Amino acid sequence: MRETLYGRQAVRESLRAGRRQPFRLHLAEGVVGSSIVDEIIGTAEERRIPMDRLSRHEMTSATGTDKHQGVALEVSGYPYASVYDMLDLAQEREEPALILLLDLIQDVHNLGTLIRAGEAAGVHGIIIQGRRAAGVTPATVNISSGAVEHLLVAQVTNLSRAIEQLKTAEVWIAGLEDIYGARPYTEIDLQVPLGIVVGSEGNGLRRLTRERCDWLVSLPMRGQINSLNAAVAGSIVLYEVLKQRGYV
């Protein structure tokens, strides 16, 4: 299966990561040179990736969007990983596991933002639901600024089963849920091997997912709005992990 990635950052990071087979680089006619574009072209020439020039209309047609920034890359499909690949990576780095689990995140912007935050925070992987949830598409790659190209992402049919896999490997599970009994996120020991579960935009965590969490954690709210965007909440907790583990 082929996909067409678009956007300068997305294309550059895909080429840098080298996890997909590139087939053809498209450049829009009249695209203005920049350090990123020059790097992309240089990499394509080094790796002998065929290049062509398209009109702006042709580029929009090829990518399905006008947000292509004059650059697109035909590549093989996204290489999904497994939960065990993430655990192996944590062991290889000699770090306690840090895995982000997304419970039916459907908004591609939230998914892309969480992926970008997760990659920046050094997570060992992200687990997403295969059905009724956003997946890794060219739009996701673009919104994450190409961060997903460097990450292990597992697409599973059953998130609860993935949680059980992690718990069998002695990974603790913290679910973000602002309900009675949830503990403030700063009061939880986040230095242990950890999976952080972020719920869907409208409904939060599903019941079965919630019941499999070792802890439910919440963020303090002092304003008139009583909830945070899923991507914002997840990002805040990820950086609390970094703080507790001594990285910041």
C-alpha positions as CSV (number, residue, x, y, z in Angstrom):
1,M,0.0,0.0,0.0
2,R,1.3,3.5,-0.9
3,E,0.6,6.7,0.8
4,T,1.4,10.3,-0.1
5,L,2.9,12.3,2.8
6,Y,2.7,16.1,2.5
7,G,4.3,19.1,4.3
8,R,7.9,19.9,4.6
9,Q,8.5,18.7,8.1
10,A,6.5,15.5,7.5
11,V,8.5,14.6,4.4
12,R,11.9,15.5,5.9
13,E,11.3,13.4,9.1
14,S,10.1,10.4,7.1
15,L,13.3,10.5,5.1
16,R,15.3,11.0,8.2
17,A,13.7,8.1,10.0
18,G,14.1,5.8,7.0
19,R,11.4,3.4,8.1
20,R,9.3,3.6,5.0
21,Q,10.3,2.9,1.4
22,P,10.2,6.1,-0.6
23,F,9.0,5.9,-4.2
24,R,8.8,9.4,-5.6
25,L,9.3,13.0,-4.4
26,H,6.9,15.6,-5.7
27,L,7.8,19.3,-5.7
28,A,5.4,22.0,-6.7
29,E,6.4,24.3,-9.5
30,G,7.8,27.6,-8.1
31,V,8.3,26.2,-4.6
32,V,10.7,28.6,-2.8
33,G,14.0,27.0,-1.7
34,S,14.7,26.8,2.0
35,S,17.0,24.8,4.3
36,I,14.4,22.1,4.7
37,V,13.5,21.9,1.0
38,D,17.3,21.8,0.2
39,E,17.8,19.0,2.7
40,I,14.8,17.0,1.2
41,I,16.1,17.4,-2.3
42,G,19.7,16.5,-1.2
43,T,18.5,13.3,0.5
44,A,16.4,12.3,-2.5
45,E,19.3,12.8,-4.8
46,E,21.6,10.7,-2.5
47,R,19.1,7.9,-2.3
48,R,18.2,8.2,-6.0
49,I,14.5,8.8,-5.3
50,P,12.8,9.9,-8.5
51,M,11.6,13.5,-8.4
52,D,9.1,15.5,-10.5
53,R,7.6,18.9,-10.6
54,L,3.8,19.3,-10.4
55,S,1.6,22.3,-10.7
56,R,-0.1,23.6,-7.5
57,H,-3.4,22.1,-8.8
58,E,-1.7,18.7,-9.5
59,M,0.0,18.8,-6.0
60,T,-3.3,19.5,-4.3
61,S,-4.9,16.7,-6.3
62,A,-2.1,14.2,-5.4
63,T,-2.2,15.0,-1.7
64,G,-5.9,15.7,-1.2
65,T,-5.1,19.0,0.5
66,D,-3.9,22.5,-0.2
67,K,-1.7,22.4,2.9
68,H,1.2,20.5,1.2
69,Q,3.7,23.4,1.4
70,G,4.9,22.5,-2.1
71,V,6.4,19.1,-1.1
72,A,5.0,15.6,-1.1
73,L,6.5,12.1,-0.9
74,E,5.0,8.8,-2.1
75,V,6.0,6.1,0.5
76,S,5.0,2.6,1.7
77,G,2.4,2.3,4.4
78,Y,3.1,3.1,8.0
79,P,5.1,0.3,9.8
80,Y,3.0,-0.4,12.9
81,A,4.8,-2.0,15.8
82,S,3.8,-4.3,18.7
83,V,3.5,-3.8,22.4
84,Y,6.4,-6.1,22.9
85,D,8.6,-3.9,20.6
86,M,8.0,-1.0,23.0
87,L,8.9,-3.0,26.0
88,D,12.1,-4.2,24.2
89,L,13.0,-0.6,23.4
90,A,12.6,0.4,27.0
91,Q,14.9,-2.4,28.0
92,E,17.4,-1.6,25.3
93,R,17.6,2.0,26.6
94,E,17.8,0.8,30.2
95,E,14.9,3.0,31.1
96,P,11.6,2.3,33.0
97,A,8.9,1.9,30.3
98,L,6.9,5.0,29.4
99,I,4.0,4.1,27.0
100,L,1.0,6.3,26.0
101,L,-2.3,4.5,25.4
102,L,-5.1,6.3,23.6
103,D,-8.7,5.1,24.3
104,L,-10.6,5.9,21.2
105,I,-9.0,9.3,20.3
106,Q,-10.9,10.2,17.2
107,D,-9.7,13.7,16.4
108,V,-6.7,13.6,14.2
109,H,-5.4,16.9,15.6
110,N,-5.5,15.5,19.1
111,L,-3.7,12.3,17.9
112,G,-1.1,14.3,16.1
113,T,-0.5,16.6,19.0
114,L,-0.2,13.7,21.5
115,I,2.2,11.9,19.1
116,R,4.4,15.0,18.9
117,A,4.4,15.5,22.7
118,G,5.1,11.8,23.2
119,E,8.0,11.7,20.9
120,A,9.4,14.9,22.5
121,A,9.0,13.3,25.9
122,G,10.8,10.2,24.9
123,V,8.0,7.7,25.2
124,H,8.8,4.1,24.1
125,G,5.6,3.8,22.1
126,I,2.0,4.8,21.7
127,I,-0.9,2.3,21.6
128,I,-4.0,3.2,19.7
129,Q,-7.3,1.4,19.0
130,G,-7.7,-0.1,15.5
131,R,-11.5,0.6,15.2
132,R,-13.5,3.8,15.8
133,A,-10.3,5.8,16.4
134,A,-7.9,7.9,14.4
135,G,-4.9,6.1,12.9
136,V,-1.6,7.1,11.4
137,T,-2.6,8.7,8.1
138,P,-0.8,11.4,6.0
139,A,-2.8,14.0,8.0
140,T,-1.5,12.5,11.3
141,V,2.1,12.6,10.0
142,N,1.6,16.3,9.0
143,I,0.0,17.4,12.2
144,S,2.7,15.6,14.3
145,S,5.3,17.5,12.2
146,G,6.7,14.0,11.2
147,A,7.2,12.9,14.8
148,V,5.2,9.7,14.3
149,E,7.9,8.6,11.8
150,H,10.3,8.2,14.7
151,L,7.9,6.5,17.1
152,L,6.7,3.0,17.7
153,V,2.9,2.9,17.3
154,A,0.9,-0.2,17.9
155,Q,-2.7,-0.4,16.5
156,V,-4.6,-3.0,18.6
157,T,-8.1,-4.5,18.3
158,N,-8.5,-4.5,22.1
159,L,-7.0,-1.8,24.3
160,S,-7.9,-3.7,27.5
161,R,-5.9,-6.7,26.3
162,A,-3.0,-4.5,25.6
163,I,-3.2,-3.1,29.1
164,E,-3.1,-6.6,30.5
165,Q,0.0,-7.3,28.4
166,L,1.7,-4.3,30.0
167,K,0.6,-5.3,33.5
168,T,2.0,-8.8,32.9
169,A,5.3,-7.1,32.1
170,E,5.1,-5.2,35.5
171,V,4.1,-1.9,33.9
172,W,1.7,0.3,36.1
173,I,-1.3,1.9,34.4
174,A,-2.4,5.4,35.2
175,G,-5.7,6.6,33.6
176,L,-6.5,10.3,33.1
177,E,-10.0,10.8,34.5
178,D,-11.4,13.7,36.4
179,I,-13.8,11.8,38.6
180,Y,-14.4,11.3,42.3
181,G,-11.5,9.3,43.8
182,A,-9.0,10.3,41.2
183,R,-5.7,11.5,42.7
184,P,-3.8,14.6,41.6
185,Y,-1.3,13.7,39.0
186,T,1.6,15.2,41.0
187,E,0.9,12.8,43.9
188,I,1.5,9.6,41.9
189,D,4.9,7.9,41.7
190,L,5.5,8.2,37.9
191,Q,9.1,6.9,38.1
192,V,7.9,3.3,37.9
193,P,7.4,1.5,34.5
194,L,4.3,3.3,33.4
195,G,1.5,3.4,30.8
196,I,-0.6,6.6,30.7
197,V,-4.1,6.2,29.3
198,V,-5.8,9.2,27.7
199,G,-9.6,8.9,27.0
200,S,-11.6,10.1,24.1
201,E,-12.5,13.7,23.6
202,G,-16.1,13.5,24.6
203,N,-16.5,10.5,26.9
204,G,-13.2,10.0,28.6
205,L,-12.1,6.5,29.5
206,R,-14.4,3.6,28.7
207,R,-15.6,1.6,31.7
208,L,-13.5,-1.5,31.0
209,T,-10.4,0.6,30.4
210,R,-11.0,2.6,33.6
211,E,-11.4,-0.6,35.6
212,R,-8.0,-1.9,34.4
213,C,-6.1,1.1,35.6
214,D,-4.0,0.9,38.7
215,W,-4.6,4.6,39.4
216,L,-6.9,7.3,38.1
217,V,-5.3,10.7,38.0
218,S,-6.7,14.2,37.5
219,L,-5.4,17.7,36.9
220,P,-6.5,20.5,39.1
221,M,-9.0,23.0,37.7
222,R,-9.5,26.5,39.1
223,G,-11.3,28.3,36.3
224,Q,-14.8,28.1,34.9
225,I,-13.9,25.4,32.4
226,N,-14.0,22.0,34.1
227,S,-12.0,19.9,31.6
228,L,-8.9,20.1,29.4
229,N,-8.4,19.1,25.8
230,A,-7.2,15.4,25.7
231,A,-3.9,16.3,24.0
232,V,-3.2,19.1,26.5
233,A,-4.0,16.9,29.5
234,G,-1.8,14.0,28.2
235,S,1.1,16.4,27.5
236,I,1.0,17.8,31.0
237,V,1.2,14.4,32.6
238,L,4.0,13.3,30.2
239,Y,6.1,16.2,31.4
240,E,5.4,15.5,35.0
241,V,6.9,12.0,34.3
242,L,10.0,13.7,32.9
243,K,10.2,16.0,36.0
244,Q,9.9,13.1,38.4
245,R,12.5,11.0,36.5
246,G,14.9,13.9,36.7
247,Y,15.0,14.9,33.1
248,V,13.8,18.5,33.7
